């Protein structure tokens, strides 16, 4: 499955590569054949980047992003996940909630894996839920320059539902309310909607 908004980005280089290949076959053109290669490579890269596989939703509070846990603070409830260019970049709701507010913050484009990324361009989600307010921040990176939200303020979202994506390498941070038991540890590999990062008493 291709991520929402990414279909034409995947198809465009494939179509161009197919045209050059057809010309190469019909006209025996070596140049046309050579030109299929870069477009074919772009197609493969985009197909990997914009993939959006189905997920079996995990128990408890689930990770909003695929990637590697960079930092965990049990005191503040903050968990940061780094998404490399090879990660699935579709983000999912960590818990059933309502989008109370979305705040776009201007900033720089430091590498998403660096501490300076906290001052990058970002989209902050304030999510009202039965366990309290959850903050989720989508942060751009050096090459990721566009955040694509799928839902807006006032939307009601189920746990594990797709909420948006960040293009080409990025980072997602979540701040959980008091009273939850954080399970995630720095260095863990997590999958959006599937990996349990925290537990809530008497909840799934």
C-alpha positions as CSV (number, residue, x, y, z in Angstrom):
1,X,0.0,0.0,0.0
2,X,1.2,3.5,-0.9
3,X,0.9,6.3,1.7
4,X,-1.7,8.9,1.1
5,X,-0.4,11.7,-1.1
6,X,2.5,9.6,-2.4
7,X,0.9,7.7,-5.2
8,X,1.8,10.1,-8.0
9,X,5.3,10.6,-6.6
10,X,5.8,6.9,-7.0
11,X,4.1,6.5,-10.3
12,X,5.7,9.5,-12.1
13,X,9.3,8.1,-12.3
14,X,7.9,4.7,-13.2
15,X,5.9,6.1,-16.1
16,X,9.0,8.1,-17.4
17,X,11.2,5.0,-17.0
18,X,8.6,2.9,-19.0
19,X,8.5,5.5,-21.7
20,X,12.3,5.6,-22.1
21,X,12.4,1.8,-22.1
22,X,9.7,1.6,-24.8
23,X,11.7,4.1,-26.9
24,X,14.9,2.1,-26.3
25,X,13.3,-1.1,-27.5
26,X,11.5,0.4,-30.6
27,X,14.4,2.5,-31.8
28,X,17.3,0.4,-30.4
29,X,18.5,3.5,-28.6
30,X,21.3,3.0,-26.1
31,X,20.8,6.5,-24.8
32,X,17.1,5.9,-24.1
33,X,17.9,2.7,-22.3
34,X,20.5,4.4,-20.1
35,X,18.0,7.1,-19.2
36,X,15.6,4.4,-17.8
37,X,18.2,3.7,-15.0
38,X,18.0,6.9,-12.9
39,X,14.2,7.0,-13.2
40,X,14.0,3.4,-12.3
41,X,16.1,4.0,-9.2
42,X,14.0,7.0,-8.2
43,X,10.9,4.8,-8.5
44,X,12.4,2.1,-6.3
45,X,13.4,4.7,-3.6
46,X,10.0,6.4,-3.6
47,X,8.2,3.0,-3.5
48,X,10.2,2.1,-0.4
49,X,9.8,5.5,1.2
50,X,6.1,5.9,0.6
51,X,5.1,2.4,1.6
52,X,2.3,2.1,4.1
53,X,1.9,-1.5,5.3
54,X,-1.1,-2.6,7.4
55,X,-0.5,-3.0,11.1
56,X,-2.0,-5.1,13.8
57,X,-2.7,-2.6,16.5
58,X,-0.8,-3.3,19.8
59,X,-2.0,-3.2,23.4
60,X,-1.7,-0.1,25.6
61,X,-0.3,3.1,24.3
62,X,1.4,2.4,20.9
63,X,4.3,4.1,19.2
64,X,3.2,6.9,16.9
65,X,6.2,6.3,14.5
66,X,8.5,3.6,13.1
67,X,12.2,3.9,14.0
68,X,14.6,3.9,16.9
69,X,13.8,5.3,20.3
70,X,16.3,8.1,20.9
71,X,15.4,9.3,24.3
72,X,13.0,8.4,27.2
73,X,12.1,10.6,30.2
74,X,9.9,8.8,32.7
75,X,9.8,12.0,34.8
76,X,8.2,14.1,32.0
77,X,6.6,11.3,30.0
78,X,8.6,12.3,26.9
79,X,9.6,9.7,24.3
80,X,11.5,10.6,21.1
81,X,11.6,8.3,18.0
82,X,14.0,8.9,15.1
83,X,12.7,7.9,11.7
84,X,15.5,7.2,9.2
85,X,15.0,7.4,5.4
86,X,14.3,3.6,5.4
87,X,11.6,3.8,8.0
88,X,7.9,3.8,7.2
89,X,7.0,7.5,7.5
90,X,3.3,7.3,8.1
91,X,2.5,8.3,11.7
92,X,-0.4,6.8,13.8
93,X,-2.4,7.8,16.8
94,X,-0.9,6.4,20.1
95,X,-4.3,6.3,21.8
96,X,-7.9,7.0,21.0
97,X,-8.4,10.7,21.2
98,X,-9.7,14.0,19.8
99,X,-7.5,16.5,18.1
100,X,-7.9,19.5,20.4
101,X,-5.3,21.7,18.7
102,X,-2.6,21.7,16.0
103,X,0.3,24.2,16.2
104,X,2.8,24.7,13.4
105,X,6.2,26.0,14.6
106,X,8.8,27.6,12.4
107,X,12.4,26.8,12.8
108,X,15.5,25.3,11.2
109,X,16.4,22.0,9.5
110,X,19.0,20.4,11.7
111,X,19.5,16.6,11.3
112,X,16.6,14.9,13.0
113,X,18.9,12.7,15.1
114,X,20.6,15.7,16.7
115,X,19.5,17.6,19.9
116,X,19.2,20.8,17.8
117,X,16.3,19.2,15.9
118,X,14.0,20.2,18.8
119,X,14.1,23.7,17.2
120,X,13.3,22.5,13.7
121,X,10.1,23.2,11.8
122,X,7.4,21.0,13.5
123,X,3.7,20.3,13.9
124,X,2.5,19.9,17.5
125,X,-0.7,18.0,18.1
126,X,-2.6,18.4,21.4
127,X,-4.7,15.3,21.8
128,X,-7.5,15.0,24.4
129,X,-8.1,11.5,25.6
130,X,-9.6,9.5,28.5
131,X,-6.2,9.3,30.2
132,X,-5.4,13.0,29.9
133,X,-3.8,15.3,27.3
134,X,-1.2,13.7,25.0
135,X,1.2,16.0,23.1
136,X,2.6,14.6,19.8
137,X,5.2,16.6,17.8
138,X,6.1,15.8,14.2
139,X,9.6,17.3,13.6
140,X,11.2,17.8,10.2
141,X,14.9,16.9,9.6
142,X,17.7,18.1,7.3
143,X,16.0,16.8,4.1
144,X,12.4,16.4,5.4
145,X,10.8,19.7,4.6
146,X,7.1,18.9,4.6
147,X,4.7,17.5,7.2
148,X,1.5,16.2,5.8
149,X,-1.3,15.9,8.4
150,X,-4.3,13.6,7.5
151,X,-6.6,14.9,10.2
152,X,-7.5,18.4,11.5
153,X,-8.6,20.0,14.7
154,X,-11.8,18.5,16.2
155,X,-11.3,15.1,14.5
156,X,-11.8,12.0,16.6
157,X,-9.2,9.4,16.1
158,X,-9.0,5.7,17.1
159,X,-5.8,4.2,18.5
160,X,-3.5,3.2,15.6
161,X,-5.3,5.2,13.0
162,X,-3.1,7.0,10.4
163,X,-2.7,10.7,11.3
164,X,-0.1,12.0,8.8
165,X,3.5,11.6,7.6
166,X,6.7,13.5,7.4
167,X,8.7,13.2,4.1
168,X,12.3,12.0,3.9
169,X,13.8,11.3,7.4
170,X,12.4,12.9,10.5
171,X,11.5,12.6,14.2
172,X,8.4,12.2,16.3
173,X,8.2,13.0,20.0
174,X,5.3,12.2,22.3
175,X,4.6,13.5,25.8
176,X,2.4,11.2,27.9
177,X,0.2,12.3,30.8
178,X,1.0,11.3,34.4
179,X,-0.1,7.9,35.6
180,X,1.0,5.8,32.7
181,X,3.8,3.2,32.9
182,X,6.4,3.8,30.2
183,X,7.9,0.6,28.8
184,X,10.0,2.0,25.9
185,X,13.8,2.3,26.4
186,X,16.4,4.2,24.5
187,X,17.7,2.1,21.6
188,X,14.4,0.1,21.1
189,X,13.1,-0.4,17.6
190,X,9.5,0.4,17.4
191,X,6.7,0.2,14.8
192,X,3.8,2.7,14.5
193,X,0.5,1.5,15.8
194,X,2.0,-1.9,16.8
195,X,4.7,-1.5,19.4
196,X,3.5,-0.9,23.0
197,X,5.5,2.0,24.5
198,X,3.5,2.5,27.7
199,X,0.7,0.8,29.6
200,X,-2.4,2.2,31.3
201,X,-4.0,0.4,34.2
202,X,-7.2,-1.5,33.2
203,X,-6.8,-0.5,29.5
204,X,-5.8,-2.1,26.3
